[in-house]
């Protein structure tokens, strides 16, 4: 879930910058590169480890020490303990199921679309028109292409439009535009809950039409005539993975055809795309190293009772991760952790009598051997409530330790516990 969050934030950042920087120029080839980068980099950057480089730069130390803890669902202690905790867990579980269901449905749709195109390739007769091999359609669908194939119904196309259409579709074929379309489709499936993934897919398709339109203009065809032909074509198209001649957003395409070519010096602004890439790198490599500030914090921490096992001599005290690739896990998973806390947490009598309630936030470290250490109240409400939250968390059994880059690491957890009265 953390990885998907980073990916989706990356898509949002890249889309926002693309709309801000690129949509007014005519650098369509550069735009194509930027759009591909915007689709691919958010999936790659979370895996790149630059933590050592960041920590070697004094100005970046504050960023790399930012407390980006893994926060568990809130545990509520009161008259509705079990129900509230269960609802939190069930809701998070159902969100996961909903996401997977959406991915499956969209993947099935993608397979159906691909199969429809495959049937056309196999079944439709091929004919050479003006030196170009074309799959001849029987229905009135507009011209379109998919990888190396061009599809159209010659009976519905006027003679004076043929060369323009073929030039347009050959541009899609020769420049391998179907690769971009498939890439954008896969990203929108993986991130279907994110509207910006769909917006990026639309920008990819639109820019490919700009590129194909430019090829028609460079071939010497009259601009006005070509635009009228675009307006005259029927918008009947049912093959979603293809590059279609009569793709919508005609107004934007016509504006771009009439736009004066941008000055080459304008490419300098594309350097701004380093910023979201760098921001994603920093966010993906945030960690917490033990230094002087943590030594000071250690003096103020609540000491665990004797019943809590101390870490063995082999546990290294070198670094505490706020987020790891594989987070530590309570025996049996989060559901069992919630059950354990709900069964053991009790509302303190003094707090009940004095009508004290609130949200206590407790932090602890899961060591490399699974023991729990360095308990402290990160947010206090009342001494009795604080003590109860600490008491139960300190009697938890050993956890399965976290993993980073294939190695066992120390990881800090933050657990919010809400005490509520009727």
Helices and strands as residue ranges (DSSP letters): H 2-21, H 28-44, G 45-47, H 51-55, G 58-60, H 61-64, E 70-71, E 75-77, H 81-123, E 126-129, E 132-136, E 144-146, E 149-152, G 154-156, H 159-174, H 177-190, H 195-218, H 223-232, E 243-244, H 250-258, G 264-272, H 273-284, E 288-289, H 292-300, E 319-321, H 334-344, H 349-353, E 358-366, E 372-379, H 383-394, E 402-404, E 407-419
